[in-house]
Amino acid sequence: MPNQRKTPGVYVSEIDSFGNSIVPVATAVPAFIGYTHNTSYNGEDLRNKPCRVTSLSDYYTIFGNKPPVTQFDLEKTTTDAADFTYGEDGESYMVKANGPQYRMHSALQFFYNNGGEECYVVCVGDYKDPIKAADLKAAVDLLEKEVRPTLLLIPEAVELYDDSQSALKDRYKDAYSLQSHMINHCGSIGNRMAILDIPRGYWEPEKNPSQSIDAFRENVNPSQSAYYSFAAAYYPWLHTNLYSEADFSYENLSGNAMKTLDTLLNIDASQVPEQSKGAVLLMISQLTSQAAAEGADAPPTEDPKSSNEEQLKIKADRQKNAHNNLQSISKAYKLVLRTIQKKVNTMPPSAAMAGIFTSVDMNQGVWIAPANVAINSVTGPAVHITSEMQEDLNVPLSGKAINAIRTFPGQGVLVWGARTMDGNSQDWRYVNVRRTTIFLEQSIKSAIRVYVYEPNTANTWATIKSEIANFLTDVWKQGALMGSSPSDAYSVAVGLGSTMTAEDILNDILRVSVKVALTHPAEFIEISLEQKMENG
């Protein structure tokens, strides 16, 4: 003020013309919870600590590389779940993982191959630890303190199964319980969504082609029905090319599998010319560690003075040589390894969807439905879905919609659904509507926090209203809101007699009312075509 200035001169005062602005929050920042190779980095324990990762090389640096070799059993079967038939009698064989698979590494690959950028990884243990629902649930609870993640994924949720149970609801009881917990977490926090996979969504029996879907819907139940809109589920699993043929060898076969493999390889050996049969039979016994069949060449003489380490190295070298040779001459061996490759490359889709969410948000906006988009690193869906099959997935009576992933000629594998699990709700039916609302709520909430403890007066009300209106105008210009003008797209109200009473002000409550007209996807497009008479 003039009476405070005592030195003659010229004084300049800068006046703010535009006021503060609302900074949009990030919309696609997934949090991956699971098991990693490393549980410490630079001497610091990583377990149960959300760690920011911006690239796949970032992940490798902090959490290490892929998990140890997954071993598989190979056995005869009479069920319709057989992976292949072999031999003159057409015997059926099944390749089955000997224990759960650690999926964090492949999930991050899938995520970044589909447009992923920033994410958070929460390590709950390493590859020596058993996959436990309790550990994963505890990690979910830890994320309550984290503000930045907007998506929640647990790649190993589908690995929580009990093989001793026959009914899916009992076999995957822990998986369904964990997924319900994920939805409860997202619904109660209100600033993120869970992307869910369907346990055993890679195969359906012919007599009950919707078995895994039915079990999922019956057993995934959050504590409040309003929370369903904070989750989206995708089906089926996908055949990918994340791992090549060179990534698989005899090391992927268990000891029991080697016995069955020995039988298959000897079937092939019977077709080999006589002059080379002895060498082939010897290679089979060296690879499988089974007794050599009659007519095999004599094994090399062992040096009795060699140490155990030297003998193990010699054995490993012979197995590698036998592996390389049998790959080129044995159809059965190649078939078994390709089946294992296919099994490992069959991935639940949630990680790819997180990448697609990120890509769509970056290139178009969170208000665009993440659908009708091709998925990278995929050769096809594990279960082929027709339009008739998708009717129940998309619009079930229960409202628990499942988004289909389908193949279309000339277009590849596309995401063909954009619904939350609250499919019966007119407000929260679509993924992009729920996520846009979260984006608007969190952006406005973060900006308005600075006015806590400010005077509850007309000046504060006008400032808040102006900030929110400017922000929503920018969002409307980008196409997030419907309406030909801002007044059609949104309205902001705050003030005495409008959103507050005198009693509210006396109780230190400042109420702001924001209404927005969100865009909804054109999910059903109808074309009417009729013939008309020629004119002239």
Secondary structure as UniProt FT lines:
FT   HELIX           2..4
FT   STRAND          30..35
FT   STRAND          40..41
FT   TURN            42..43
FT   STRAND          44..45
FT   STRAND          51..53
FT   HELIX           56..63
FT   STRAND          72..76
FT   TURN            80..81
FT   STRAND          84..86
FT   TURN            87..90
FT   STRAND          91..97
FT   HELIX           104..113
FT   TURN            114..115
FT   STRAND          119..125
FT   TURN            127..128
FT   HELIX           133..142
FT   HELIX           143..145
FT   STRAND          151..153
FT   HELIX           155..159
FT   TURN            163..164
FT   HELIX           168..171
FT   HELIX           173..189
FT   STRAND          193..197
FT   TURN            199..202
FT   TURN            206..207
FT   TURN            209..210
FT   HELIX           211..219
FT   HELIX           225..230
FT   STRAND          231..235
FT   STRAND          238..240
FT   HELIX           245..247
FT   HELIX           250..252
FT   HELIX           255..269
FT   TURN            270..271
FT   HELIX           274..288
FT   TURN            294..295
FT   TURN            304..305
FT   HELIX           308..329
FT   HELIX           331..345
FT   STRAND          346..347
FT   HELIX           350..363
FT   TURN            366..367
FT   TURN            376..377
FT   STRAND          378..381
FT   HELIX           387..394
FT   TURN            397..398
FT   STRAND          403..408
FT   TURN            409..411
FT   STRAND          412..416
FT   TURN            423..424
FT   HELIX           431..448
FT   HELIX           449..451
FT   TURN            452..453
FT   HELIX           458..477
FT   TURN            478..479
FT   HELIX           486..489
FT   STRAND          490..494
FT   TURN            497..499
FT   HELIX           502..506
FT   TURN            507..508
FT   STRAND          512..516
//
